[in-house]
Structure formats: C-alpha cells, structure tokens
C-alpha cells in the first residue's frame, strides 16, 4: 500500500528519503516516479504563476537536482517522456535550460487535501459566476446599444424618406403650376 501511495501522492525525493518504507523499485518504476515528480513540480509552478498571471518555467538545474539526474540529455528524455505520457504539456527552451509549462495532469488528492481542493473549486465557481454575470451584462449592454442604434437609423431613414417625399411633392406642384401657367397662356378656353 505504501508503494501505491508513493506513486499516487508523493515523489522521487520522498522515495529516496524513505526507501525502506517501499518495495524495491525497478528501473522503469523509478523512471515513472521521476516523470511524476517533474509533472508535480510543473503543476506547483503553474499554480503559483497562474495567481501572478505569468508564464510557468522550470529550470533544468532544479529539476536535475530534484530527480537526481546528472546531465541535460537524460533530463530532457524524462521531460519528453512526461509529455508523451500526457503528464504535462509545454516547450523546452534548450538555450536557456528551461521548460515552459502549459498544462499538467491532475494527481490524486490526499484525504487531508480535500478541504483545500473544495475551497479552490468553490473559488473557481464564484469566479465563473462573476465572469458569467459580467458577460451577461456586456451582452445586454450591446443589445441595448444595438436597439438604440437601429431605432436611430430607422428614424433617420424615415426622416430622409419624408424629406424626399416633400421634395417630390413640391417639385410636382411646381411642375403642375408651371404647366398650368403655360396652358393658360396658350389661349385655351373652357367651353
């Protein structure tokens, strides 16, 4: 049970410090635990940086120390293994020896972490509700503005139509008046 909990909740440094509490791990098991450890470090870094609204980057040196790897090539193999196993997504910056974390998988939660997780989910729910209300208000404001703009446009069109009609009626009246004057001046008589 202790070894199962190691993979579910803990990490490689815990294993090294308390080896006697676990069964002897095979090299593939150790590799998997190292990948889990890197993904956990990535998750912690991502959570911290989400609060600050900055990008999450892990330094190669810190990761190498954490999982007891002596060279960059081996570390990159483990990181790429994490990504190919779906434990995390990100980009390697080999020049600056950084891993930029985009997302991580969810680890199992210990019983004593339930309350903190519930509080985090409740905060998330509140933020979603607030965002939903803000979006709703924004949509309502845009709809109101659109209605006012459309009403104004229709009023302008109606006024323009009335102006055009008035011009046409005046023009017709003027033409009839001119026509009447011409006809009267030609000597037409009524019988």
C-alpha positions as CSV (number, residue, x, y, z in Angstrom):
1,X,0.0,0.0,0.0
2,X,2.9,2.4,0.8
3,X,4.3,2.0,-2.7
4,X,1.0,2.6,-4.3
5,X,0.6,5.8,-2.2
6,X,4.1,6.8,-3.3
7,X,3.0,6.8,-6.9
8,X,-0.4,8.3,-6.2
9,X,0.6,11.2,-3.9
10,X,4.4,11.5,-3.4
11,X,7.5,12.0,-5.5
12,X,11.1,10.8,-6.1
13,X,12.7,12.7,-3.2
14,X,10.2,11.1,-0.8
15,X,11.2,7.7,-2.2
16,X,14.9,8.4,-1.8
17,X,14.5,9.7,1.8
18,X,12.3,6.7,2.9
19,X,13.4,3.8,0.7
20,X,12.9,1.3,3.5
21,X,9.2,2.0,3.5
22,X,8.7,0.9,-0.1
23,X,9.3,-2.2,-2.2
24,X,12.4,-2.2,-4.3
25,X,11.5,-0.2,-7.4
26,X,12.6,-1.5,-10.9
27,X,14.3,1.0,-13.3
28,X,11.1,1.5,-15.3
29,X,9.2,2.2,-12.0
30,X,11.9,4.7,-10.9
31,X,11.7,6.4,-14.4
32,X,7.9,6.7,-14.0
33,X,8.3,8.1,-10.5
34,X,10.8,10.7,-11.9
35,X,8.3,11.7,-14.6
36,X,5.5,12.0,-12.0
37,X,7.9,14.2,-9.9
38,X,8.6,16.5,-12.8
39,X,4.9,16.8,-13.6
40,X,4.2,17.6,-10.0
41,X,6.8,20.3,-9.9
42,X,5.4,21.6,-13.2
43,X,1.9,21.7,-11.6
44,X,3.1,23.5,-8.5
45,X,5.0,26.1,-10.7
46,X,1.9,26.5,-12.9
47,X,-0.4,27.1,-10.0
48,X,1.9,29.7,-8.5
49,X,2.3,31.5,-11.8
50,X,-1.4,31.4,-12.6
51,X,-2.0,33.5,-9.5
52,X,0.6,36.0,-10.7
53,X,-0.7,35.8,-14.3
54,X,2.8,34.9,-15.6
55,X,4.2,32.0,-17.6
56,X,5.4,29.0,-15.7
57,X,9.0,27.9,-16.3
58,X,11.1,25.3,-14.6
59,X,14.8,25.4,-14.5
60,X,16.8,22.4,-15.7
61,X,19.2,22.6,-12.8
62,X,16.4,22.5,-10.2
63,X,14.8,19.5,-11.9
64,X,18.1,17.6,-12.3
65,X,18.7,18.0,-8.6
66,X,15.1,17.0,-7.7
67,X,15.2,13.8,-9.6
68,X,18.9,13.1,-9.2
69,X,20.0,13.3,-12.9
70,X,23.5,14.4,-13.8
71,X,23.1,15.6,-17.4
72,X,20.8,17.6,-19.6
73,X,20.3,14.9,-22.2
74,X,18.9,12.5,-19.6
75,X,16.7,15.2,-18.1
76,X,15.3,16.1,-21.5
77,X,14.5,12.4,-22.1
78,X,12.5,12.4,-18.9
79,X,10.7,15.6,-19.7
80,X,9.8,14.4,-23.2
81,X,8.6,11.2,-21.6
82,X,6.3,13.3,-19.3
83,X,4.9,15.0,-22.4
84,X,4.4,11.8,-24.4
85,X,2.7,10.1,-21.5
86,X,0.3,13.1,-21.2
87,X,1.6,14.1,-17.7
88,X,2.2,17.7,-18.9
89,X,2.4,19.9,-22.0
90,X,5.0,22.5,-22.5
91,X,8.0,23.6,-24.5
92,X,11.7,23.0,-23.9
93,X,14.0,26.0,-24.1
94,X,17.3,24.3,-24.5
95,X,19.3,27.5,-24.9
96,X,18.1,28.9,-21.6
97,X,17.7,25.5,-20.0
98,X,14.0,26.0,-19.1
99,X,10.8,24.1,-19.5
100,X,7.8,26.3,-20.1
101,X,4.7,24.6,-18.7
102,X,1.4,24.9,-20.4
103,X,-0.7,22.3,-18.6
104,X,-0.4,19.3,-16.3
105,X,-2.4,16.3,-15.4
106,X,-4.3,16.0,-12.1
107,X,-2.8,14.0,-9.4
108,X,-4.7,12.0,-6.8
109,X,-5.7,14.1,-3.8
110,X,-4.9,13.0,-0.2
111,X,-7.8,13.0,2.2
112,X,-6.3,15.9,4.2
113,X,-6.2,17.9,1.0
114,X,-10.0,17.6,0.3
115,X,-10.9,20.8,2.1
116,X,-8.3,22.9,0.3
117,X,-9.5,21.4,-3.0
118,X,-13.1,22.1,-2.2
119,X,-12.3,25.7,-1.3
120,X,-10.3,26.1,-4.6
121,X,-13.3,24.7,-6.6
122,X,-15.7,27.0,-4.8
123,X,-13.5,30.0,-5.6
124,X,-13.4,28.8,-9.2
125,X,-17.2,28.5,-9.2
126,X,-17.5,32.0,-7.8
127,X,-15.1,33.4,-10.4
128,X,-17.1,31.6,-13.2
129,X,-20.4,33.0,-11.9
130,X,-18.9,36.6,-11.8
131,X,-17.5,36.2,-15.3
132,X,-20.9,34.9,-16.4
133,X,-22.6,37.9,-15.0
134,X,-20.1,40.2,-16.5
135,X,-20.6,38.6,-19.9
136,X,-24.4,38.8,-19.5
137,X,-24.2,42.5,-18.6
138,X,-21.9,43.1,-21.6
139,X,-24.3,41.3,-23.9
140,X,-27.3,43.2,-22.5
141,X,-25.4,46.5,-23.0
142,X,-24.5,45.6,-26.5
143,X,-28.1,44.6,-27.3
144,X,-29.4,47.9,-25.8
145,X,-26.9,49.9,-27.9
146,X,-27.8,47.9,-31.0
147,X,-31.5,48.6,-30.4
148,X,-30.9,52.3,-29.9
149,X,-28.6,52.4,-33.0
150,X,-31.2,50.6,-35.1
151,X,-34.0,52.8,-33.9
152,X,-31.9,55.9,-34.7
153,X,-31.1,54.5,-38.1
154,X,-34.7,53.8,-38.8
155,X,-35.7,57.2,-37.7
156,X,-33.0,58.8,-39.9
157,X,-34.3,56.7,-42.9
158,X,-37.9,57.6,-42.2
159,X,-37.0,61.3,-41.9
160,X,-35.0,61.1,-45.2
161,X,-38.0,59.4,-46.9
162,X,-40.3,62.2,-45.7
163,X,-37.8,64.8,-46.9
164,X,-37.6,63.1,-50.3
165,X,-41.4,62.8,-50.5
166,X,-41.7,66.5,-49.6
167,X,-39.2,67.4,-52.3
168,X,-41.1,65.3,-54.8
169,X,-44.5,66.7,-53.9
170,X,-43.1,70.3,-54.1
171,X,-41.5,69.5,-57.4
172,X,-44.7,68.0,-58.8
173,X,-46.7,71.0,-57.5
174,X,-44.2,73.4,-59.1
175,X,-44.3,71.4,-62.4
176,X,-48.2,71.5,-62.3
177,X,-48.1,75.2,-61.6
178,X,-45.7,75.8,-64.5
179,X,-47.8,73.5,-66.7
180,X,-51.0,75.4,-65.8
181,X,-49.4,78.7,-66.5
182,X,-48.2,77.5,-69.9
183,X,-51.6,76.2,-70.8
184,X,-53.4,79.3,-69.6
185,X,-51.0,81.4,-71.6
186,X,-51.7,79.5,-74.8
187,X,-55.3,80.7,-75.0
188,X,-57.1,77.6,-74.2
189,X,-60.7,78.3,-73.4
190,X,-63.1,76.4,-71.5
191,X,-66.5,75.6,-73.0
